[in-house]
């Protein structure tokens, strides 16, 4: 994925390549975060152990 940042512009050129559409995944995650009321970082939790990983809120 490549995002071309140009100061002062509202739109940025992006290129996607490879087996995953990463920019689409980032955009979907942002929309989900925004729809949830833009919760602060402290509202999320990450749990990792040898048999399981989870990401959630609460």
ROKOL-779806 format. One record per atom (N, C-alpha, C): y, z, x; atom name. Coordinates in nm, 3 decimals. Layout:
% ROKOL-779806
         Y         Z         X   atom
         Y         Z         X     CA
...
% end
This chain:
% ROKOL-779806
         Y         Z         X   atom
    -0.117     0.000     0.085      N
     0.000     0.000     0.000     CA
     0.123     0.000     0.089      C
     0.223    -0.072     0.047      N
     0.348    -0.077     0.121     CA
     0.463    -0.070     0.021      C
     0.558     0.019     0.046      N
     0.678     0.031    -0.037     CA
     0.797     0.007     0.054      C
     0.881    -0.085     0.015      N
     0.997    -0.120     0.096     CA
     1.119    -0.046     0.042      C
     1.166     0.058     0.114      N
     1.283     0.136     0.073     CA
     1.409     0.072     0.127      C
     1.505     0.051     0.039      N
     1.635    -0.001     0.079     CA
     1.741     0.093     0.019      C
     1.818     0.163     0.103      N
     1.918     0.257     0.053     CA
     2.014     0.191    -0.047      C
     2.044     0.264    -0.154      N
     2.140     0.216    -0.253     CA
     2.080     0.127    -0.361      C
     1.953     0.098    -0.354      N
     1.891     0.013    -0.457     CA
     1.814     0.099    -0.557      C
     1.800     0.048    -0.679      N
     1.726     0.119    -0.784     CA
     1.582     0.070    -0.795      C
     1.552    -0.047    -0.743      N
     1.417    -0.103    -0.748     CA
     1.370    -0.131    -0.606      C
     1.241    -0.115    -0.585      N
     1.185    -0.133    -0.451     CA
     1.063    -0.223    -0.457      C
     1.051    -0.309    -0.361      N
     0.937    -0.400    -0.355     CA
     0.814    -0.322    -0.309      C
     0.704    -0.345    -0.377      N
     0.577    -0.282    -0.338     CA
     0.470    -0.389    -0.324      C
     0.375    -0.364    -0.237      N
     0.259    -0.451    -0.222     CA
     0.134    -0.363    -0.229      C
     0.036    -0.409    -0.304      N
    -0.090    -0.336    -0.312     CA
    -0.201    -0.424    -0.256      C
    -0.288    -0.363    -0.180      N
    -0.403    -0.435    -0.128     CA
    -0.513    -0.335    -0.099      C
    -0.632    -0.381    -0.086      N
    -0.746    -0.292    -0.065     CA
    -0.822    -0.271    -0.195      C
    -0.926    -0.189    -0.191      N
    -1.012    -0.173    -0.308     CA
    -0.952    -0.090    -0.420      C
    -0.846    -0.012    -0.394      N
    -0.783     0.071    -0.497     CA
    -0.638     0.030    -0.518      C
    -0.590     0.044    -0.641      N
    -0.450     0.015    -0.676     CA
    -0.372     0.146    -0.664      C
    -0.342     0.187    -0.539      N
    -0.283     0.318    -0.514     CA
    -0.148     0.338    -0.581      C
    -0.063     0.235    -0.580      N
     0.067     0.251    -0.643     CA
     0.051     0.275    -0.793      C
    -0.045     0.209    -0.858      N
    -0.070     0.232    -0.999     CA
    -0.116     0.376    -1.021      C
    -0.199     0.430    -0.930      N
    -0.246     0.568    -0.941     CA
    -0.130     0.667    -0.923      C
    -0.040     0.639    -0.828      N
     0.077     0.725    -0.806     CA
     0.167     0.722    -0.930      C
     0.191     0.604    -0.984      N
     0.277     0.591    -1.102     CA
     0.216     0.665    -1.221      C
     0.084     0.656    -1.240      N
     0.017     0.725    -1.350     CA
     0.026     0.876    -1.331      C
     0.009     0.924    -1.208      N
     0.019     1.068    -1.182     CA
     0.161     1.117    -1.209      C
     0.261     1.038    -1.172      N
     0.400     1.076    -1.199     CA
     0.425     1.083    -1.350      C
     0.376     0.983    -1.424      N
     0.396     0.985    -1.569     CA
     0.329     1.108    -1.632      C
     0.208     1.142    -1.586      N
     0.139     1.261    -1.637     CA
     0.219     1.388    -1.606      C
     0.270     1.399    -1.484      N
     0.350     1.515    -1.443     CA
     0.476     1.524    -1.530      C
     0.542     1.412    -1.549      N
     0.665     1.410    -1.630     CA
     0.634     1.446    -1.775      C
     0.525     1.394    -1.831      N
     0.486     1.424    -1.970     CA
     0.450     1.571    -1.987      C
     0.406     1.636    -1.879      N
     0.371     1.779    -1.884     CA
     0.494     1.867    -1.869      C
     0.613     1.808    -1.867      N
     0.736     1.886    -1.856     CA
     0.783     1.907    -1.713      C
     0.732     1.827    -1.619      N
     0.769     1.835    -1.478     CA
     0.751     1.976    -1.421      C
     0.629     2.033    -1.434      N
     0.608     2.170    -1.387     CA
     0.629     2.183    -1.236      C
     0.677     2.300    -1.191      N
     0.701     2.320    -1.048     CA
     0.569     2.327    -0.971      C
     0.576     2.312    -0.842      N
     0.458     2.317    -0.756     CA
     0.379     2.446    -0.775      C
     0.449     2.557    -0.799      N
     0.382     2.686    -0.814     CA
     0.295     2.694    -0.939      C
     0.309     2.600    -1.031      N
     0.229     2.601    -1.155     CA
     0.091     2.538    -1.135      C
     0.062     2.488    -1.018      N
    -0.066     2.420    -0.992     CA
    -0.154     2.504    -0.901      C
    -0.283     2.480    -0.911      N
    -0.377     2.550    -0.823     CA
    -0.479     2.451    -0.770      C
    -0.525     2.475    -0.650      N
    -0.631     2.395    -0.587     CA
    -0.740     2.492    -0.547      C
    -0.862     2.456    -0.583      N
    -0.977     2.541    -0.550     CA
    -1.082     2.454    -0.479      C
    -1.123     2.498    -0.362      N
    -1.221     2.423    -0.283     CA
    -1.327     2.520    -0.234      C
    -1.452     2.485    -0.255      N
    -1.563     2.562    -0.199     CA
    -1.671     2.463    -0.158      C
    -1.780     2.506    -0.096      N
    -1.880     2.411    -0.045     CA
    -1.940     2.317    -0.151      C
    -1.940     2.357    -0.276      N
    -2.006     2.275    -0.378     CA
    -1.911     2.207    -0.475      C
    -1.781     2.240    -0.470      N
    -1.691     2.187    -0.574     CA
    -1.546     2.189    -0.527      C
    -1.470     2.090    -0.575      N
    -1.324     2.086    -0.557     CA
    -1.264     2.076    -0.696      C
    -1.152     2.144    -0.720      N
    -1.083     2.129    -0.848     CA
    -0.933     2.145    -0.828      C
    -0.861     2.074    -0.909      N
    -0.715     2.082    -0.912     CA
    -0.677     2.105    -1.056      C
    -0.592     2.203    -1.081      N
    -0.553     2.230    -1.217     CA
    -0.422     2.304    -1.224      C
    -0.391     2.347    -1.343      N
    -0.268     2.423    -1.364     CA
    -0.306     2.562    -1.412      C
    -0.215     2.652    -1.394      N
    -0.239     2.786    -1.445     CA
    -0.232     2.892    -1.340      C
% end
